[in-house]
């Protein structure tokens, strides 16, 4: 097995573990991830879709989000996503300004 293949397998395992971790932390809102880390579950879905397209495979936005969320995004959102508070929105805007 080549070193590149091994690295790809390790990276895939890390990605699966990240998705599992996020799945176990549905209490962590996307806006909180954006404030603290500058990315959220939707970003991961976008990055997945872009990587697939770079590899010559078309993946829809909905299909990529379902892969990341483990269910259709609309269902996940209805079950787990609370409206952003004014405090979260202020923190998000401050984080956006700080990282431009």
ABEGO torsion letter per residue (X at the ends): XBAAAAAAAAAAAAAAAAAAAAAABAABBAAAAAAAAGBBAAAAAAAAAAAAAAAGBBBBAAAAAAAAAGBBAAAAAAAABBBBBAAAAAAAAAAAAAAX
